[in-house]
Each structure stands twice: as structure tokens, then as C-alpha cells.
Amino acid sequence: MNFSKRIMSVVLCTCMVIGVFISPFLQKNDTTEDIIAGFDSVVVWYTDESMTDYMNAMAVAFHEKYDIRVIPQLQSGLDYLESIYDASVREENGPDVYIISNEALEKAYLSGLATEIADPDNIVNQEHFPLAALNAVTYQNKKIGYPYYFETSVLLYNKSYIYEMAKNQLMAETAEDVETESEAAAAADGESSSVQNTDVSEDAVKERIEELIPKTFDELLTFADSYDAPQAVEAVFKWDVKDIFYNYFFIGNYMDVGGPCGDNTDEVDIYNLDAIKAMQIYQNLNQFFSFESEDVAYNSVIREFMEGKLVFTTATSDIMKTLQTAAEEGEFSFEYGLAEIPDLNDELITKSLSVTNTVVVNGFSDKKEDADKFASYLAGEGSASLYEKTGKIPSNSKEACKDDKTAVFYQEYSNSVPLPKMMVTSNLWVQLEVTFAKVWNGASVSKSLQSLSEMIMSQVTGTEYREEYIDEPEEEETTIEYLDEEAEREAAKQEG
């Protein structure tokens, strides 16, 4: 592609900074235009400034390996796809490769900005990526991008609190066992008993911590009901109930929007009995944990967690860097742990929402072979240093699990629901947030989901759509029991 003088200038500066290929070619009378015009380079666009050093390093490494020059260009994320189209079609200086979220792939493909990948290194398969990643880059049975890095949510917990709880439990149990044995021995000898050492091993504590981490929301409610919380704790569990990214797991396994790849308008199922059951559990949590949706936001919840006011919350992968920085600055004095999102109960499972950022070859590029090779390089070999240099977790299964914490995110991602690609349902997420807010604040679960489904199905079918009303099932007995106990405690507090 031909590049404007402005882009040439940016390229020259970039090359000088990262120390690649310009100076050896300089001649006494050369101009910048002459230098750049002599290079057949692949241009890659990206929108995240935190990736600049990494992208420059990848350009150098790729050039050294394949003798193909790459020019990374940071772009604004505002109207990003439209900018790519304008640059590619109208100005003829668009990128050969670009990075974009998977939900935009249908629009990219239909506008000619994405093409089926060549996959020269044969990496876009389940040997290298989980099925969720492959589904995220699949449109109409074609792989039109390389899975690059992902985002999803997991359970975040205060490990210091859980450690103390686990250790105290084990010490109490050990003391009880020792006292029982001592009493038995004393009775046999006719002497008085005395309690012996009750130290417990770190391995035993570690094992008990794993047992204490809730595997279902029923277990979480049991934990909250019995937890003797430190004075600083204001809530056992609190999360951003306004953001669908931190709520979708409640209904993710029971809401189908476009099938596995999120691209099929014939596979849309929003309103069903299991979805209603799942949302009933969500609604009941408001009664148990008792906080207003208007009072929470992701950043405020994370701040409360760092201050030791929360035991559990949900978080995205940025939390690892956030807590590391806070600890280094003396603003976070606890140990923390990560776990997969608990299932709702023994019957209903959770499934988180995920976003996969993909590397796409521009359908208008005249360097598709080299562009494809670089795209494959980024998603494959190049992803080895992605987390270390950017904090972003690669979709590549061979590079994702750098430690125990990133492994939790990867496992949650592997079982997640990729953000759908269908443009006709692009407003679903805003409407779903509205629905969750209504349900959280006490609206009828069945009527709320019915209304949502009718709206989305009318868009999908192009005609007015009506759902047959589904009666709400009776709530789970265990949940009601917990809620009754909580109500009794609150009433006792008010009377006192």
C-alpha cells in the first residue's frame, strides 16, 4: 500500500527508536520518502498504548527471523473499524494487519476488511487454543482471525482472611482431637488431662483453603452465613452488578445468542426455564448481601477489596497488575487468590462471558501472504512474551498459564461464552444490563426475560415476536432458608 508523508514520518521515528534497518540504507542525498519507498513493509494497527513497546519488539524479532519489515502504528479506538475502512478503501494507506475484538468480526468480514486466514504455521486448532478461542474467530465456518489475547472474569478472594480461617479451624479440630485423646489416656491412668501442642502443617492449611473456596453460590451463602469476619470486613461478597461482564456468568450457560460461534441468527434462545431459575438466584443474592446497584462500580469494589472490606468479589485480569502495584505502593497489605466462578448450585452451572482480541488480515491488503505470516507469528511464537511485557494473557494455550493465577483465568476462558458477532443483536448487551438491573431491584424474572427476548427476537426475525409466558418455578429451599436467617438477623439488629 502507498503511505502518506505523515505515516512515513511516524515510521521513521519508530525505526530510529527501536534501532532497526534505517541507518544502513542512508545515502548522502536520500530523503525520508526515498528511504521508506524502498521498503516493502507490513503495517499493523493496534489501539492499546500499553502494547507499543511489545509491538515494536515483535516487529524487530519478526524482521530478524523472516526478513519482512513490520511497521506498528498506534491508532485511536474511536470508530476504529470505520477508520480502517476509510484508510483501506478511500485513502489506500490502511493496515495490512490489525488487532480487533472478536465481536466486530462479522462487520469486518462483510465489509471486506477481514478474510479467511491462511494459517501458514498450522496453529489455529485445539492443539494451540481452547475451543472458546477458536469459536471466537470463526464466522460462517471460516477462521477469519487469529486468537491473540483474552479477557474474562474470575472469583477474587482475600487469601489472608481465608488462611486465618483455615488455620483456626484446623487448630480447633486438632485441639479437640488432642483433648479427647488426652482425656482418654488420663482416664486410663487415673490422672488429669492436659492439652498438647496444636500446631498444624502448612500443607494442611493449604488443603483446607481449597476446601473453603466456594464451588457453588449455595456454598458461598453458607460461608457468608457462618463466617466470623474480622472487624474490617463490611461484606463477604460484593461485585459490580451494573456491568454485564461481571454478571453474565449467572445466565451464560442458559442463554444462546448465535450458537457456539455467535454468528447464527437461527440459534437465539434467551427465554427458557433454566434461564429463569438462574436469574432467580441472582435476584435472591440482593436480599442476602443487601446493597444497591447504584452504590457499586468495578473500581469502587476493587478499592474496598484492597482495604480489606470484602472477602470475595469478581474481577478481570487487570486485577493482577492493579494489586501488585498497590502492594508495592503500600496500599494493599493482604495476600489474594483467584478461583473459577462458582456454579449456582448442584444443578445450574455458570459460564462467564469472554472477549478475544484477534489478529486480522485486511482483505484489502496487497501483502496478504506476509501479513498472514506476521499475524500467525503474533498469535503463536510472539505470544510467549505477551503477558510479561503487557499484562495481557495470550489465548494460546501453550503460553497462557505462566503461573497459578493466569492459569485460573485461562481455565475460566476455556469454559466461557465468546462475545457474539451478530450485528443484528449488537444492542443485546445494553438491554441485558437493563434487564439485570430490573431483576436485581425486584422485578419479575420471567416477565423481564420475556420482554428482553421479544425485543431481540423481533430484531432477528424482522417482525414482531411474542413469547409464551413461562411461570416462575418456586425458589430453591436452601436459598430461602439462608434468606430467612438473614432476615431474622437483620430484624434482630433493628430491634436491638
Backbone torsions as a table, in degrees:
resi	resn	phi	psi	omega
1	MET	NA	151.8	175.8
2	ASN	-84.1	141.3	-177.1
3	PHE	-118.8	143.1	180.0
4	SER	-72.0	166.9	179.0
5	LYS	-61.4	-34.3	-179.4
6	ARG	-63.2	-45.3	180.0
7	ILE	-67.4	-37.4	178.3
8	MET	-60.8	-39.3	-179.3
9	SER	-65.0	-42.8	178.6
10	VAL	-62.8	-42.3	-179.8
11	VAL	-61.5	-44.1	-178.7
12	LEU	-60.9	-44.3	179.7
13	CYS	-62.4	-42.6	-180.0
14	THR	-62.2	-45.3	-179.0
15	CYS	-61.7	-40.2	-179.6
16	MET	-66.1	-39.0	-177.5
17	VAL	-67.5	-42.8	-174.4
18	ILE	-92.9	1.3	172.1
19	GLY	70.2	43.9	-180.0
20	VAL	-117.9	150.5	162.6
21	PHE	28.4	-0.1	-177.0
22	ILE	-81.9	-53.7	-170.1
23	SER	-59.1	-36.7	-179.2
24	PRO	-62.3	-19.8	-174.7
25	PHE	-100.6	-4.3	-176.9
26	LEU	-68.6	130.0	173.0
27	GLN	-116.0	164.9	-172.1
28	LYS	-56.6	-40.7	-174.3
29	ASN	-106.8	12.5	-178.9
30	ASP	-70.7	144.5	170.8
31	THR	-104.5	167.0	177.7
32	THR	-57.6	-44.2	-179.5
33	GLU	-60.5	-40.1	-179.8
34	ASP	-63.9	-41.2	-178.0
35	ILE	-63.9	-52.2	-176.4
36	ILE	-66.2	-36.5	-178.0
37	ALA	-62.9	-24.5	-179.2
38	GLY	-79.9	-7.2	-177.3
39	PHE	-106.0	134.2	175.3
40	ASP	-99.1	92.3	-169.9
41	SER	-109.5	150.2	172.4
42	VAL	-92.0	126.7	179.7
43	VAL	-100.1	130.0	178.2
44	VAL	-120.8	131.8	177.1
45	TRP	-104.0	143.8	174.9
46	TYR	-150.2	163.2	-173.0
47	THR	-119.1	-7.5	-175.8
48	ASP	-99.2	112.9	-176.0
49	GLU	-61.6	-28.4	-178.7
50	SER	-66.2	-11.2	-179.0
51	MET	-96.5	2.1	-173.3
52	THR	-59.8	-52.2	-179.2
53	ASP	-61.5	-40.6	-179.9
54	TYR	-64.7	-45.6	-178.9
55	MET	-63.7	-38.7	176.7
56	ASN	-63.2	-41.5	178.6
57	ALA	-64.5	-38.7	178.4
58	MET	-65.6	-37.8	178.7
59	ALA	-62.2	-42.6	179.4
60	VAL	-65.7	-48.1	-177.4
61	ALA	-63.0	-40.9	-179.9
62	PHE	-66.6	-40.3	178.4
63	HIS	-63.8	-40.8	-179.3
64	GLU	-66.2	-33.4	-176.7
65	LYS	-83.4	-40.6	-171.7
66	TYR	-115.7	-3.3	-177.1
67	ASP	57.7	35.4	175.0
68	ILE	-119.0	122.2	-176.1
69	ARG	-83.5	140.1	-179.0
70	VAL	-124.9	136.2	178.6
71	ILE	-117.1	104.3	176.4
72	PRO	-78.0	139.8	178.2
73	GLN	-134.8	120.5	176.3
74	LEU	-76.9	130.4	-178.2
75	GLN	-126.2	160.6	174.1
76	SER	-69.5	141.9	177.6
77	GLY	-80.0	-7.3	-179.3
78	LEU	-74.2	124.0	-178.5
79	ASP	50.0	43.9	-172.7
80	TYR	-60.0	-50.9	-177.5
81	LEU	-65.4	-37.6	177.1
82	GLU	-63.9	-37.5	177.9
83	SER	-65.6	-39.4	177.7
84	ILE	-63.1	-43.1	-179.9
85	TYR	-64.0	-46.5	-179.9
86	ASP	-60.8	-44.8	-179.1
87	ALA	-66.3	-35.2	-176.2
88	SER	-78.6	-41.0	-171.7
89	VAL	-96.6	-46.5	-174.2
90	ARG	-87.3	-41.2	-174.8
91	GLU	-99.9	-15.7	179.3
92	GLU	57.4	36.9	174.8
93	ASN	-138.6	33.0	-179.5
94	GLY	-76.7	174.8	-178.8
95	PRO	-75.0	155.2	172.3
96	ASP	-86.5	-29.7	180.0
97	VAL	-136.0	145.8	173.9
98	TYR	-149.6	159.6	-180.0
99	ILE	-107.6	130.2	-176.9
100	ILE	-151.4	154.0	179.0
101	SER	-69.2	147.8	-172.0
102	ASN	-64.0	-25.9	-176.9
103	GLU	-68.9	-14.3	179.8
104	ALA	-92.7	4.2	-172.6
105	LEU	-69.8	-34.1	177.3
106	GLU	-62.5	-48.1	179.7
107	LYS	-61.1	-41.1	179.4
108	ALA	-63.9	-43.9	-177.6
109	TYR	-67.2	-45.7	-176.9
110	LEU	-69.0	-22.4	177.8
111	SER	-92.6	2.7	177.5
112	GLY	86.5	3.4	-176.5
113	LEU	-86.9	-6.1	176.5
114	ALA	-131.9	145.5	-179.4
115	THR	-136.0	159.0	179.4
116	GLU	-61.0	133.2	-175.6
117	ILE	-74.3	154.0	177.1
118	ALA	-86.1	-27.0	-179.9
119	ASP	51.6	59.7	-174.4
120	PRO	-63.1	-26.0	-179.0
121	ASP	-97.2	3.8	177.6
122	ASN	53.0	55.3	-178.3
123	ILE	-111.6	-17.0	-175.2
124	VAL	-83.7	76.8	-179.2
125	ASN	-155.6	175.3	-175.1
126	GLN	-74.6	-6.0	172.2
127	GLU	-72.6	-26.2	-176.4
128	HIS	-115.1	-20.3	-175.4
129	PHE	-139.4	147.3	174.2
130	PRO	-70.0	162.3	-177.3
131	LEU	-60.0	-35.6	179.2
132	ALA	-58.8	-38.8	178.9
133	ALA	-68.6	-42.1	-180.0
134	LEU	-66.1	-40.6	176.8
135	ASN	-63.6	-36.0	-177.9
136	ALA	-62.9	-30.8	-177.3
137	VAL	-102.3	7.6	-178.8
138	THR	-99.5	131.0	175.8
139	TYR	-136.6	122.2	-178.9
140	GLN	50.0	48.2	177.0
141	ASN	66.9	14.4	177.4
142	LYS	-117.7	139.3	172.7
143	LYS	-84.6	113.0	-175.0
144	ILE	-115.3	20.5	175.9
145	GLY	-171.4	166.0	176.0
146	TYR	-103.7	126.9	175.9
147	PRO	-61.7	132.0	-173.1
148	TYR	-117.8	-67.7	174.9
149	TYR	-144.9	164.0	-169.7
150	PHE	-135.0	168.5	171.5
151	GLU	-139.6	138.7	173.4
152	THR	-156.0	-178.7	-177.9
153	SER	-118.6	148.4	178.5
154	VAL	-135.2	176.1	177.1
155	LEU	-85.4	127.3	178.3
156	LEU	-108.2	133.1	180.0
157	TYR	-138.1	153.6	177.7
158	ASN	-79.2	103.2	-174.7
159	LYS	-70.4	-29.5	178.4
160	SER	-62.3	-43.9	178.3
161	TYR	-64.5	-44.9	-178.2
162	ILE	-67.0	-35.3	178.1
163	TYR	-60.6	-48.1	-179.7
164	GLU	-62.9	-40.5	178.8
165	MET	-62.5	-45.9	-179.7
166	ALA	-63.1	-45.2	-178.0
167	LYS	-65.2	-43.3	179.6
168	ASN	-63.2	-40.3	177.8
169	GLN	-61.0	-47.7	-177.5
170	LEU	-65.8	-40.2	178.6
171	MET	-64.3	-40.7	178.7
172	ALA	-65.2	-42.1	179.4
173	GLU	-66.1	-40.6	179.3
174	THR	-65.6	-42.7	179.5
175	ALA	-61.8	-40.2	179.4
176	GLU	-64.9	-42.4	179.1
177	ASP	-65.1	-43.5	-179.4
178	VAL	-63.9	-42.7	-179.4
179	GLU	-64.1	-40.2	178.5
180	THR	-61.9	-45.6	179.4
181	GLU	-64.6	-39.9	-178.2
182	SER	-65.6	-41.6	179.3
183	GLU	-64.8	-38.9	179.2
184	ALA	-65.4	-42.4	-179.9
185	ALA	-67.5	-40.1	-179.8
186	ALA	-65.0	-39.7	179.3
187	ALA	-62.7	-37.9	-179.6
188	ALA	-69.8	-33.9	-178.1
189	ASP	-92.9	-10.9	-177.4
190	GLY	75.5	25.6	-179.6
191	GLU	-118.1	165.7	177.5
192	SER	-76.5	151.5	-177.7
193	SER	-89.3	159.1	173.9
194	SER	-143.9	141.1	-178.2
195	VAL	-78.5	131.8	-179.7
196	GLN	-91.8	-174.6	-179.9
197	ASN	-57.7	134.1	-178.3
198	THR	-117.6	25.9	177.1
199	ASP	-62.8	148.4	178.0
200	VAL	-124.0	153.9	-177.6
201	SER	-79.2	154.5	177.6
202	GLU	-65.6	-32.8	177.7
203	ASP	-64.5	-38.7	178.4
204	ALA	-66.9	-39.3	177.9
205	VAL	-64.4	-44.2	179.3
206	LYS	-59.8	-42.3	179.4
207	GLU	-65.8	-38.8	179.9
208	ARG	-69.2	-36.2	176.5
209	ILE	-57.1	-45.5	178.9
210	GLU	-60.2	-36.1	179.1
211	GLU	-70.7	-31.9	-177.0
212	LEU	-78.5	-24.5	179.8
213	ILE	-67.5	122.0	-174.5
214	PRO	-61.9	134.3	175.4
215	LYS	-97.6	-15.7	175.6
216	THR	-139.8	164.0	176.4
217	PHE	-70.6	-25.9	171.3
218	ASP	-59.7	-44.3	177.7
219	GLU	-65.9	-35.8	177.8
220	LEU	-63.5	-40.5	177.8
221	LEU	-66.2	-39.2	176.4
222	THR	-62.5	-43.3	177.6
223	PHE	-58.4	-50.3	-177.7
224	ALA	-62.2	-34.5	-176.8
225	ASP	-71.1	-29.5	-173.6
226	SER	-109.8	-6.3	-172.5
227	TYR	-72.4	125.8	173.6
228	ASP	-88.9	87.8	-168.5
229	ALA	-74.3	144.7	170.7
230	PRO	-59.2	159.6	-174.5
231	GLN	-59.4	-32.9	-176.2
232	ALA	-71.4	-21.3	-174.6
233	VAL	-72.6	126.3	177.8
234	GLU	-104.1	-22.5	178.7
235	ALA	-155.4	143.7	177.3
236	VAL	-75.3	-42.5	-177.9
237	PHE	-139.7	131.0	178.6
238	LYS	-153.6	140.2	-178.4
239	TRP	-151.7	170.4	-178.6
240	ASP	-77.8	96.7	-176.8
241	VAL	-81.2	-4.4	179.6
242	LYS	-87.4	-22.6	-174.5
243	ASP	-98.2	120.0	-176.4
244	ILE	-61.2	-24.4	-179.9
245	PHE	-62.8	-30.3	-179.4
246	TYR	-99.3	5.1	-179.9
247	ASN	-119.3	-23.4	-168.8
248	TYR	-59.2	-28.5	-176.6
249	PHE	-59.6	-24.9	178.4
250	PHE	-60.4	-38.3	-172.0
251	ILE	-115.9	-1.4	-171.7
252	GLY	-57.8	-32.8	-178.6
253	ASN	-82.6	-9.7	-173.3
254	TYR	-122.8	8.6	175.6
255	MET	-123.2	117.5	-178.9
256	ASP	-106.2	117.9	179.4
257	VAL	-124.7	86.2	176.0
258	GLY	97.5	9.6	-179.4
259	GLY	77.0	-173.8	-176.0
260	PRO	-55.8	-34.7	-177.3
261	CYS	-96.7	-1.8	178.2
262	GLY	64.2	34.7	-175.0
263	ASP	-134.0	9.0	-172.9
264	ASN	-118.5	109.6	-178.4
265	THR	-69.5	-13.1	177.1
266	ASP	-81.2	-9.5	-179.2
267	GLU	-116.9	78.6	176.2
268	VAL	-131.3	117.4	-179.4
269	ASP	-140.5	101.7	-176.2
270	ILE	-105.5	-31.9	-170.4
271	TYR	-112.5	103.5	179.3
272	ASN	-152.7	169.4	-172.8
273	LEU	-63.4	-42.4	-179.5
274	ASP	-66.5	-37.1	176.6
275	ALA	-62.2	-39.6	178.3
276	ILE	-64.6	-44.9	178.3
277	LYS	-59.1	-43.1	-179.3
278	ALA	-63.3	-42.7	-179.2
279	MET	-72.3	-26.1	173.4
280	GLN	-63.6	-41.6	177.9
281	ILE	-63.4	-42.9	176.8
282	TYR	-57.6	-46.6	-178.9
283	GLN	-62.9	-40.1	-178.9
284	ASN	-65.9	-26.9	178.7
285	LEU	-63.5	-29.7	177.0
286	ASN	-63.4	-40.3	179.2
287	GLN	-68.0	-33.6	-177.4
288	PHE	-79.2	-50.0	-176.1
289	PHE	-90.2	-19.9	165.2
290	SER	55.2	70.0	169.4
291	PHE	-144.0	152.3	-176.7
292	GLU	-84.8	141.2	-179.7
293	SER	-61.8	-31.6	-179.2
294	GLU	-68.7	-17.3	-175.4
295	ASP	-91.2	-0.3	-175.5
296	VAL	-125.8	149.1	170.9
297	ALA	-151.8	158.6	-174.3
298	TYR	-55.1	-48.6	-176.9
299	ASN	-63.9	-39.5	-179.6
300	SER	-68.9	-36.5	177.8
301	VAL	-65.1	-43.8	179.0
302	ILE	-64.7	-36.6	176.3
303	ARG	-61.9	-44.5	178.3
304	GLU	-62.9	-38.3	178.0
305	PHE	-62.8	-44.4	-178.9
306	MET	-64.2	-28.7	179.5
307	GLU	-84.7	1.3	177.8
308	GLY	80.2	17.3	-178.1
309	LYS	-87.2	-15.3	-178.7
310	LEU	-124.1	149.3	175.1
311	VAL	-96.9	-42.7	-179.2
312	PHE	-129.6	148.5	168.2
313	THR	-157.3	-178.6	173.8
314	THR	-112.6	148.0	-174.6
315	ALA	-151.8	157.0	174.8
316	THR	-96.6	175.7	-169.5
317	SER	-66.4	-17.4	176.8
318	ASP	-63.6	-16.2	-177.0
319	ILE	-62.1	-30.7	-177.3
320	MET	-64.9	-45.4	177.7
321	LYS	-70.1	-39.1	179.9
322	THR	-58.8	-47.6	-177.6
323	LEU	-73.0	-32.6	176.7
324	GLN	-64.5	-46.4	178.9
325	THR	-63.2	-43.0	179.9
326	ALA	-62.6	-39.2	178.7
327	ALA	-65.7	-42.0	179.2
328	GLU	-64.3	-30.1	-179.7
329	GLU	-93.6	6.3	177.1
330	GLY	76.4	19.3	-178.3
331	GLU	-103.5	2.1	179.2
332	PHE	-146.3	114.6	-171.0
333	SER	-112.2	14.0	-177.4
334	PHE	-111.2	163.1	165.7
335	GLU	-88.1	149.4	178.4
336	TYR	-130.9	160.8	177.4
337	GLY	-136.2	163.3	179.0
338	LEU	-127.5	144.4	177.6
339	ALA	-145.0	160.7	176.3
340	GLU	-65.6	152.2	178.4
341	ILE	-58.2	129.6	179.6
342	PRO	-63.6	150.2	169.6
343	ASP	-68.6	164.9	-178.9
344	LEU	-71.1	-46.9	176.0
345	ASN	-160.2	-165.4	-178.9
346	ASP	-70.1	-15.9	-177.8
347	GLU	-101.0	-43.3	-173.2
348	LEU	-105.4	126.2	-178.1
349	ILE	-101.9	161.7	177.7
350	THR	-102.8	158.5	177.0
351	LYS	-152.1	115.4	-175.5
352	SER	-76.0	159.3	173.2
353	LEU	-85.7	144.9	177.3
354	SER	-135.5	151.4	173.1
355	VAL	-119.0	129.2	177.6
356	THR	-110.9	117.0	173.4
357	ASN	-79.9	131.2	-170.8
358	THR	-119.2	153.8	174.1
359	VAL	-101.4	120.2	-172.6
360	VAL	-117.0	139.8	174.0
361	VAL	-91.1	125.0	-179.0
362	ASN	-65.4	125.5	179.6
363	GLY	-63.2	-19.4	-179.9
364	PHE	-93.9	-0.5	-179.0
365	SER	-69.8	143.6	174.0
366	ASP	-99.9	13.8	176.7
367	LYS	-128.2	44.0	-172.4
368	LYS	-59.7	-37.6	-177.8
369	GLU	-64.5	-48.7	178.2
370	ASP	-67.7	-37.9	179.3
371	ALA	-62.6	-42.6	179.5
372	ASP	-64.2	-38.8	-179.8
373	LYS	-64.6	-40.8	179.8
374	PHE	-70.3	-40.0	178.2
375	ALA	-60.8	-43.2	177.7
376	SER	-64.7	-37.2	178.9
377	TYR	-63.3	-44.1	179.8
378	LEU	-61.1	-46.3	-176.7
379	ALA	-75.3	-22.0	-178.6
380	GLY	-101.8	-102.6	-176.1
381	GLU	-57.7	-38.7	-176.5
382	GLY	-68.1	-19.2	-178.0
383	SER	-77.4	-5.5	-178.6
384	ALA	-61.2	-33.5	-178.1
385	SER	-106.1	7.3	-175.2
386	LEU	-61.5	-49.1	-177.2
387	TYR	-67.2	-42.8	-178.9
388	GLU	-60.7	-38.7	-173.9
389	LYS	-94.4	-19.9	-176.0
390	THR	-127.7	-16.9	-175.5
391	GLY	81.1	4.5	179.0
392	LYS	-94.6	135.1	-176.3
393	ILE	-87.9	124.0	-179.0
394	PRO	-64.4	148.1	172.2
395	SER	-73.7	-21.8	-178.9
396	ASN	-64.5	117.8	-175.0
397	SER	-63.4	-24.2	179.7
398	LYS	-76.8	-15.8	-176.3
399	GLU	-121.0	-5.5	-171.0
400	ALA	-76.0	-38.6	-170.9
401	CYS	-93.9	78.6	-179.2
402	LYS	-77.2	-27.0	178.7
403	ASP	-157.4	-175.9	-176.9
404	ASP	-62.6	-33.4	-176.0
405	LYS	-74.7	-46.8	177.6
406	THR	-65.7	-28.4	177.7
407	ALA	-64.0	-34.8	177.7
408	VAL	-65.2	-45.7	178.1
409	PHE	-61.3	-41.6	-179.5
410	TYR	-63.6	-41.7	-179.6
411	GLN	-65.2	-41.1	177.5
412	GLU	-63.7	-41.4	178.0
413	TYR	-61.2	-40.9	-178.0
414	SER	-60.8	-29.4	-178.2
415	ASN	-103.9	14.7	-171.3
416	SER	-89.4	172.5	174.1
417	VAL	-103.3	115.7	178.0
418	PRO	-65.1	143.3	175.8
419	LEU	-57.7	125.0	-176.9
420	PRO	-63.5	159.3	-175.9
421	LYS	-101.7	-13.8	-169.5
422	MET	-66.0	122.4	179.4
423	MET	-65.5	-30.4	-176.6
424	VAL	-67.3	-20.4	178.4
425	THR	-112.4	22.0	-174.5
426	SER	-63.7	-21.6	179.3
427	ASN	-89.9	1.5	-177.2
428	LEU	-57.0	-39.9	-172.1
429	TRP	-69.7	-36.4	174.9
430	VAL	-66.5	-44.8	-179.5
431	GLN	-68.2	-32.0	178.5
432	LEU	-69.3	-37.9	175.4
433	GLU	-62.5	-40.2	176.6
434	VAL	-61.8	-43.2	-179.7
435	THR	-64.2	-45.4	178.3
436	PHE	-60.1	-40.7	179.9
437	ALA	-62.7	-42.7	178.9
438	LYS	-62.4	-45.5	-178.6
439	VAL	-65.8	-42.8	178.8
440	TRP	-57.2	-36.6	-177.2
441	ASN	-90.6	11.2	169.2
442	GLY	107.1	1.9	179.8
443	ALA	-67.8	158.9	178.3
444	SER	-59.3	126.2	-179.7
445	VAL	-63.5	-49.2	-175.8
446	SER	-64.5	-45.1	-179.6
447	LYS	-65.5	-36.5	-179.3
448	SER	-66.7	-44.9	178.7
449	LEU	-69.9	-35.5	177.3
450	GLN	-60.7	-46.3	-179.8
451	SER	-62.9	-43.0	178.5
452	LEU	-61.7	-46.8	-178.3
453	SER	-62.3	-42.9	-180.0
454	GLU	-62.2	-38.3	178.6
455	MET	-64.9	-49.9	-176.6
456	ILE	-69.2	-41.5	-179.9
457	MET	-67.0	-30.8	175.1
458	SER	-65.1	-37.9	177.1
459	GLN	-67.9	-42.9	-176.4
460	VAL	-67.6	-42.6	-176.0
461	THR	-86.9	-17.7	-178.5
462	GLY	76.7	13.2	178.3
463	THR	-145.6	161.8	-178.8
464	GLU	-61.8	131.9	-174.2
465	TYR	-122.5	137.9	179.2
466	ARG	-126.3	134.1	177.5
467	GLU	-100.5	141.6	174.3
468	GLU	-76.1	129.7	-174.8
469	TYR	-62.0	138.4	177.3
470	ILE	-110.9	124.0	178.1
471	ASP	-64.3	140.2	179.0
472	GLU	-75.0	132.0	177.6
473	PRO	-71.8	160.8	175.4
474	GLU	-67.0	147.3	-176.0
475	GLU	-70.6	159.7	178.9
476	GLU	-62.0	136.5	-177.3
477	GLU	-60.8	-40.1	-178.5
478	THR	-63.3	-42.2	-179.9
479	THR	-62.7	-44.0	179.3
480	ILE	-61.0	-40.3	-179.7
481	GLU	-61.2	-45.7	178.6
482	TYR	-61.1	-44.6	-177.5
483	LEU	-64.6	-38.3	178.0
484	ASP	-63.5	-43.0	179.2
485	GLU	-63.7	-41.4	178.6
486	GLU	-63.7	-42.6	179.1
487	ALA	-61.2	-40.0	178.6
488	GLU	-63.5	-40.9	179.2
489	ARG	-65.1	-42.8	179.5
490	GLU	-63.7	-39.9	179.5
491	ALA	-65.6	-38.8	179.0
492	ALA	-64.8	-39.2	177.7
493	LYS	-61.9	-44.6	-178.0
494	GLN	-66.5	-38.7	177.5
495	GLU	-65.8	-36.6	179.8
496	GLY	-70.2	NA	NA
